[in-house]
Structure formats: C-alpha cells, structure tokens
C-alpha cells in the first residue's frame, strides 16, 4: 500500500473528485481527513472509508477562512500526529453570466473559496511539512485553467491563478522536499458539473 501510515487531508472531500480521491487514498493505506462545508456528505465519505476498513476523520471547514484551516490542522495533528499530503480540492462553480453581468458578490465569493482557499491551505500545512522533512500538496485547477470559457470569468480566473500559485510554491519548497503540483481535470460527471450544466 503506497500510503501506509501516511495522513492525507482532502478538502471538498464530501462529493465528486474529492470523495473519489479520499476513497483512493484510504484504499492505499492512508489515514484520511475529510474537510468540507457539506456535513452530511462529508460524514458519508468517512462512513464509506470505515466500512472498507479504512481510517478517516471528518472536520467541518470553510476553506476561505483561516480560522477553519487552523482548526483543521489542529484536529488532524491531534488525531494522527502528522500531515503528509494535502489535496487542495474544495471549490465552487459560481455564477454563470457574461463578464459585464457577473456580480461583484459572486466574483468575490468564488475567489475566496477557489483561490484564497488553496493559498490558505498551503500556508497552513507547509510549516508542518517542513518540520517533518517533506510532504506533498496537490492543488485542483481545471482544464479551464488552461483555456477560456464563456460565462465563467471568475471560475476561469481562479483556475489560471491556481496554476500560477502552484508554480511559485513548488519553486519555493522543492529543495525542502515538499512536492507541489496541480491537476487540471476536464469535465467529469460530478454534482458540481451537473449543476453547472443545468
């Protein structure tokens, strides 16, 4: 098992890509911490892992809030004593509207979750990883971090920015054995994509 005795935090782990990744980490032996604002589905992910013989913990967390990140790190360290992997996956699809019609409130909310949340995650876990001699961070960008998409200005901007932040952080911490990468999924049948296509 490739992740035996490792501890992985998965944000947005209640559904979709996050849930699938949490289950995969657990299958490979990791102890998995699920962080999400969706309480019922987050606890369901934990139940699915435990039913398969895995070890998991659910921590309610809004990734746009530094206080929630501090609590998430504290709860993880209290339960498992370490943080080896962060899958920075939480995100929202936001408003679907042309650029001139997009509301400031919707723009700010999406960037707070999709962009600030990723930065706060790295900012929170990197010191713990440095103290243990390394770790791995995976940030979820998107195919829309590589191209444009009409009526999705904030989402597209957030995913382009995640790729930039990932490159910067990777350069800063590679010498200290923290691998920082991004993934750029295309359209995958998840609850978020299904909502966006309605």
Short mmCIF file of the C-alpha atoms (twelve columns), coordinates in Angstrom:
data_MODEL
# 
_entry.id   MODEL 
# 
loop_
_atom_site.group_PDB 
_atom_site.id 
_atom_site.type_symbol 
_atom_site.label_atom_id 
_atom_site.label_alt_id 
_atom_site.label_comp_id 
_atom_site.label_asym_id 
_atom_site.label_seq_id 
_atom_site.Cartn_x 
_atom_site.Cartn_y 
_atom_site.Cartn_z 
_atom_site.pdbx_PDB_model_num 
ATOM 1   C CA . UNK A 1   0.000   0.000  0.000   1 
ATOM 2   C CA . UNK A 2   1.595   3.209  -1.236  1 
ATOM 3   C CA . UNK A 3   0.229   5.460  1.534   1 
ATOM 4   C CA . UNK A 4   0.503   3.167  4.547   1 
ATOM 5   C CA . UNK A 5   0.855   5.224  7.742   1 
ATOM 6   C CA . UNK A 6   0.554   8.487  5.777   1 
ATOM 7   C CA . UNK A 7   -2.021  11.149 6.648   1 
ATOM 8   C CA . UNK A 8   -3.860  12.917 3.838   1 
ATOM 9   C CA . UNK A 9   -6.189  15.904 4.111   1 
ATOM 10  C CA . UNK A 10  -8.782  16.151 1.336   1 
ATOM 11  C CA . UNK A 11  -10.734 19.395 1.080   1 
ATOM 12  C CA . UNK A 12  -14.019 19.177 -0.751  1 
ATOM 13  C CA . UNK A 13  -13.980 15.507 0.194   1 
ATOM 14  C CA . UNK A 14  -17.733 15.186 0.629   1 
ATOM 15  C CA . UNK A 15  -18.571 14.558 -3.025  1 
ATOM 16  C CA . UNK A 16  -17.226 14.261 -6.546  1 
ATOM 17  C CA . UNK A 17  -13.491 14.214 -7.204  1 
ATOM 18  C CA . UNK A 18  -12.775 14.802 -3.514  1 
ATOM 19  C CA . UNK A 19  -14.746 11.772 -2.367  1 
ATOM 20  C CA . UNK A 20  -13.246 9.553  -5.076  1 
ATOM 21  C CA . UNK A 21  -9.741  10.685 -4.121  1 
ATOM 22  C CA . UNK A 22  -10.376 10.194 -0.398  1 
ATOM 23  C CA . UNK A 23  -11.529 6.639  -1.074  1 
ATOM 24  C CA . UNK A 24  -8.441  6.017  -3.221  1 
ATOM 25  C CA . UNK A 25  -6.090  7.356  -0.525  1 
ATOM 26  C CA . UNK A 26  -7.767  5.101  2.050   1 
ATOM 27  C CA . UNK A 27  -7.564  2.100  -0.268  1 
ATOM 28  C CA . UNK A 28  -3.802  2.700  -0.454  1 
ATOM 29  C CA . UNK A 29  -3.484  2.762  3.339   1 
ATOM 30  C CA . UNK A 30  -3.674  6.477  4.179   1 
ATOM 31  C CA . UNK A 31  -5.476  7.892  7.164   1 
ATOM 32  C CA . UNK A 32  -7.794  10.434 5.534   1 
ATOM 33  C CA . UNK A 33  -9.141  13.699 6.922   1 
ATOM 34  C CA . UNK A 34  -12.203 14.922 5.031   1 
ATOM 35  C CA . UNK A 35  -12.801 18.682 5.172   1 
ATOM 36  C CA . UNK A 36  -15.979 20.180 3.729   1 
ATOM 37  C CA . UNK A 37  -18.897 22.515 4.416   1 
ATOM 38  C CA . UNK A 38  -21.288 19.724 3.408   1 
ATOM 39  C CA . UNK A 39  -21.686 17.966 6.752   1 
ATOM 40  C CA . UNK A 40  -23.935 15.062 5.770   1 
ATOM 41  C CA . UNK A 41  -21.978 14.084 2.663   1 
ATOM 42  C CA . UNK A 42  -18.645 14.581 4.431   1 
ATOM 43  C CA . UNK A 43  -19.669 12.176 7.167   1 
ATOM 44  C CA . UNK A 44  -20.912 9.778  4.488   1 
ATOM 45  C CA . UNK A 45  -17.461 9.759  2.894   1 
ATOM 46  C CA . UNK A 46  -15.970 8.864  6.281   1 
ATOM 47  C CA . UNK A 47  -18.531 6.072  6.679   1 
ATOM 48  C CA . UNK A 48  -17.661 4.671  3.241   1 
ATOM 49  C CA . UNK A 49  -13.968 4.623  4.151   1 
ATOM 50  C CA . UNK A 50  -14.546 2.995  7.529   1 
ATOM 51  C CA . UNK A 51  -16.892 0.400  6.044   1 
ATOM 52  C CA . UNK A 52  -13.994 -0.658 3.813   1 
ATOM 53  C CA . UNK A 53  -11.660 -0.980 6.798   1 
ATOM 54  C CA . UNK A 54  -10.022 2.414  6.473   1 
ATOM 55  C CA . UNK A 55  -9.339  5.172  8.978   1 
ATOM 56  C CA . UNK A 56  -10.949 8.578  8.425   1 
ATOM 57  C CA . UNK A 57  -11.980 11.738 10.242  1 
ATOM 58  C CA . UNK A 58  -14.431 14.453 9.196   1 
ATOM 59  C CA . UNK A 59  -13.718 18.096 10.050  1 
ATOM 60  C CA . UNK A 60  -16.268 20.753 9.043   1 
ATOM 61  C CA . UNK A 61  -14.330 23.507 7.285   1 
ATOM 62  C CA . UNK A 62  -14.892 26.540 5.093   1 
ATOM 63  C CA . UNK A 63  -11.604 26.760 3.199   1 
ATOM 64  C CA . UNK A 64  -11.993 30.514 2.706   1 
ATOM 65  C CA . UNK A 65  -11.488 31.067 6.465   1 
ATOM 66  C CA . UNK A 66  -8.048  30.946 8.083   1 
ATOM 67  C CA . UNK A 67  -9.630  30.029 11.430  1 
ATOM 68  C CA . UNK A 68  -11.161 26.912 9.868   1 
ATOM 69  C CA . UNK A 69  -7.784  25.949 8.400   1 
ATOM 70  C CA . UNK A 70  -6.146  26.336 11.806  1 
ATOM 71  C CA . UNK A 71  -8.809  24.100 13.353  1 
ATOM 72  C CA . UNK A 72  -8.427  21.552 10.546  1 
ATOM 73  C CA . UNK A 73  -4.671  21.339 11.104  1 
ATOM 74  C CA . UNK A 74  -5.106  21.131 14.882  1 
ATOM 75  C CA . UNK A 75  -7.715  18.357 14.624  1 
ATOM 76  C CA . UNK A 76  -5.566  16.411 12.155  1 
ATOM 77  C CA . UNK A 77  -2.461  16.659 14.319  1 
ATOM 78  C CA . UNK A 78  -4.391  15.789 17.474  1 
ATOM 79  C CA . UNK A 79  -5.881  12.678 15.841  1 
ATOM 80  C CA . UNK A 80  -2.971  11.466 13.709  1 
ATOM 81  C CA . UNK A 81  0.139   13.448 14.696  1 
ATOM 82  C CA . UNK A 82  1.229   14.441 11.201  1 
ATOM 83  C CA . UNK A 83  0.231   15.841 7.803   1 
ATOM 84  C CA . UNK A 84  1.867   14.154 4.819   1 
ATOM 85  C CA . UNK A 85  -0.460  15.090 1.968   1 
ATOM 86  C CA . UNK A 86  -2.856  17.934 1.228   1 
ATOM 87  C CA . UNK A 87  -5.299  17.597 -1.654  1 
ATOM 88  C CA . UNK A 88  -6.487  21.190 -2.043  1 
ATOM 89  C CA . UNK A 89  -9.664  20.302 -3.911  1 
ATOM 90  C CA . UNK A 90  -12.570 22.328 -2.494  1 
ATOM 91  C CA . UNK A 91  -14.217 24.631 -4.996  1 
ATOM 92  C CA . UNK A 92  -17.464 26.118 -6.218  1 
ATOM 93  C CA . UNK A 93  -18.708 26.686 -9.755  1 
ATOM 94  C CA . UNK A 94  -20.045 30.169 -9.134  1 
ATOM 95  C CA . UNK A 95  -22.357 32.275 -11.233 1 
ATOM 96  C CA . UNK A 96  -22.866 31.627 -14.937 1 
ATOM 97  C CA . UNK A 97  -23.009 35.036 -16.615 1 
ATOM 98  C CA . UNK A 98  -21.166 37.117 -19.225 1 
ATOM 99  C CA . UNK A 99  -18.367 39.302 -17.876 1 
ATOM 100 C CA . UNK A 100 -20.364 42.553 -17.749 1 
ATOM 101 C CA . UNK A 101 -23.271 40.839 -15.978 1 
ATOM 102 C CA . UNK A 102 -21.224 38.943 -13.388 1 
ATOM 103 C CA . UNK A 103 -21.914 40.301 -9.901  1 
ATOM 104 C CA . UNK A 104 -19.164 41.540 -7.620  1 
ATOM 105 C CA . UNK A 105 -20.564 39.471 -4.755  1 
ATOM 106 C CA . UNK A 106 -20.418 36.254 -6.811  1 
ATOM 107 C CA . UNK A 107 -16.908 37.105 -8.039  1 
ATOM 108 C CA . UNK A 108 -15.596 37.725 -4.519  1 
ATOM 109 C CA . UNK A 109 -17.229 34.577 -3.109  1 
ATOM 110 C CA . UNK A 110 -15.776 32.321 -5.799  1 
ATOM 111 C CA . UNK A 111 -12.260 33.716 -5.456  1 
ATOM 112 C CA . UNK A 112 -12.462 33.379 -1.669  1 
ATOM 113 C CA . UNK A 113 -13.171 29.648 -1.941  1 
ATOM 114 C CA . UNK A 114 -11.380 28.581 -5.122  1 
ATOM 115 C CA . UNK A 115 -8.273  30.752 -4.889  1 
ATOM 116 C CA . UNK A 116 -7.800  32.088 -1.372  1 
ATOM 117 C CA . UNK A 117 -8.767  28.660 -0.013  1 
ATOM 118 C CA . UNK A 118 -5.923  26.992 -1.923  1 
ATOM 119 C CA . UNK A 119 -3.416  29.586 -0.719  1 
ATOM 120 C CA . UNK A 120 -4.607  29.273 2.894   1 
ATOM 121 C CA . UNK A 121 -4.259  25.500 2.654   1 
ATOM 122 C CA . UNK A 122 -0.658  25.705 1.503   1 
ATOM 123 C CA . UNK A 123 0.127   28.436 4.043   1 
ATOM 124 C CA . UNK A 124 -1.299  26.281 6.849   1 
ATOM 125 C CA . UNK A 125 0.241   22.884 6.087   1 
ATOM 126 C CA . UNK A 126 3.662   23.836 4.707   1 
ATOM 127 C CA . UNK A 127 5.147   24.655 8.155   1 
ATOM 128 C CA . UNK A 128 4.027   21.227 9.447   1 
ATOM 129 C CA . UNK A 129 5.511   19.508 6.400   1 
ATOM 130 C CA . UNK A 130 8.778   21.412 6.807   1 
ATOM 131 C CA . UNK A 131 9.028   20.230 10.408  1 
ATOM 132 C CA . UNK A 132 8.709   16.601 9.244   1 
ATOM 133 C CA . UNK A 133 11.137  16.873 6.346   1 
ATOM 134 C CA . UNK A 134 8.717   16.996 3.431   1 
ATOM 135 C CA . UNK A 135 5.303   16.248 2.052   1 
ATOM 136 C CA . UNK A 136 3.092   16.583 -0.989  1 
ATOM 137 C CA . UNK A 137 0.449   19.118 -1.985  1 
ATOM 138 C CA . UNK A 138 -1.900  18.692 -4.929  1 
ATOM 139 C CA . UNK A 139 -3.988  21.682 -5.991  1 
ATOM 140 C CA . UNK A 140 -7.070  21.154 -8.142  1 
ATOM 141 C CA . UNK A 141 -7.029  23.550 -11.063 1 
ATOM 142 C CA . UNK A 142 -9.058  22.686 -14.172 1 
ATOM 143 C CA . UNK A 143 -8.941  22.441 -17.929 1 
ATOM 144 C CA . UNK A 144 -10.363 25.964 -17.573 1 
ATOM 145 C CA . UNK A 145 -7.029  26.924 -16.039 1 
ATOM 146 C CA . UNK A 146 -5.556  26.354 -19.496 1 
ATOM 147 C CA . UNK A 147 -8.259  27.830 -21.745 1 
ATOM 148 C CA . UNK A 148 -11.110 30.328 -21.548 1 
ATOM 149 C CA . UNK A 149 -14.801 29.520 -21.132 1 
ATOM 150 C CA . UNK A 150 -17.670 31.915 -21.795 1 
ATOM 151 C CA . UNK A 151 -19.844 32.980 -18.844 1 
ATOM 152 C CA . UNK A 152 -17.314 31.670 -16.308 1 
ATOM 153 C CA . UNK A 153 -14.925 34.576 -15.787 1 
ATOM 154 C CA . UNK A 154 -14.360 34.116 -12.049 1 
ATOM 155 C CA . UNK A 155 -14.044 30.323 -12.213 1 
ATOM 156 C CA . UNK A 156 -11.647 30.510 -15.163 1 
ATOM 157 C CA . UNK A 157 -9.584  33.244 -13.493 1 
ATOM 158 C CA . UNK A 158 -9.368  31.257 -10.252 1 
ATOM 159 C CA . UNK A 159 -8.111  28.143 -12.014 1 
ATOM 160 C CA . UNK A 160 -5.493  30.047 -14.036 1 
ATOM 161 C CA . UNK A 161 -4.334  31.651 -10.790 1 
ATOM 162 C CA . UNK A 162 -4.084  28.286 -9.016  1 
ATOM 163 C CA . UNK A 163 -1.607  27.148 -11.663 1 
ATOM 164 C CA . UNK A 164 0.473   30.278 -11.070 1 
ATOM 165 C CA . UNK A 165 0.438   29.860 -7.291  1 
ATOM 166 C CA . UNK A 166 1.351   26.189 -7.642  1 
ATOM 167 C CA . UNK A 167 4.395   27.026 -9.768  1 
ATOM 168 C CA . UNK A 168 5.582   29.652 -7.283  1 
ATOM 169 C CA . UNK A 169 5.157   27.421 -4.229  1 
ATOM 170 C CA . UNK A 170 6.800   24.463 -5.997  1 
ATOM 171 C CA . UNK A 171 9.877   26.581 -6.706  1 
ATOM 172 C CA . UNK A 172 9.985   27.840 -3.126  1 
ATOM 173 C CA . UNK A 173 9.753   24.475 -1.347  1 
ATOM 174 C CA . UNK A 174 11.118  21.778 -3.667  1 
ATOM 175 C CA . UNK A 175 14.547  21.958 -2.013  1 
ATOM 176 C CA . UNK A 176 12.876  21.171 1.323   1 
ATOM 177 C CA . UNK A 177 11.261  18.048 -0.171  1 
ATOM 178 C CA . UNK A 178 7.712   19.356 -0.458  1 
ATOM 179 C CA . UNK A 179 6.300   18.423 -3.856  1 
ATOM 180 C CA . UNK A 180 3.603   20.837 -5.001  1 
ATOM 181 C CA . UNK A 181 1.660   20.038 -8.148  1 
ATOM 182 C CA . UNK A 182 -1.668  20.833 -9.774  1 
ATOM 183 C CA . UNK A 183 -4.133  18.673 -11.660 1 
ATOM 184 C CA . UNK A 184 -6.363  20.040 -14.434 1 
ATOM 185 C CA . UNK A 185 -9.448  17.824 -14.737 1 
ATOM 186 C CA . UNK A 186 -11.739 18.179 -17.713 1 
ATOM 187 C CA . UNK A 187 -15.487 17.783 -17.445 1 
ATOM 188 C CA . UNK A 188 -16.199 14.922 -15.033 1 
ATOM 189 C CA . UNK A 189 -19.671 13.815 -14.011 1 
ATOM 190 C CA . UNK A 190 -19.774 15.255 -10.504 1 
ATOM 191 C CA . UNK A 191 -22.562 17.074 -8.649  1 
ATOM 192 C CA . UNK A 192 -20.827 20.404 -9.335  1 
ATOM 193 C CA . UNK A 193 -20.594 19.828 -13.096 1 
ATOM 194 C CA . UNK A 194 -24.165 18.564 -13.229 1 
ATOM 195 C CA . UNK A 195 -25.361 21.763 -11.501 1 
ATOM 196 C CA . UNK A 196 -23.374 23.877 -13.924 1 
ATOM 197 C CA . UNK A 197 -24.861 22.172 -16.965 1 
ATOM 198 C CA . UNK A 198 -28.479 22.762 -15.899 1 
# 
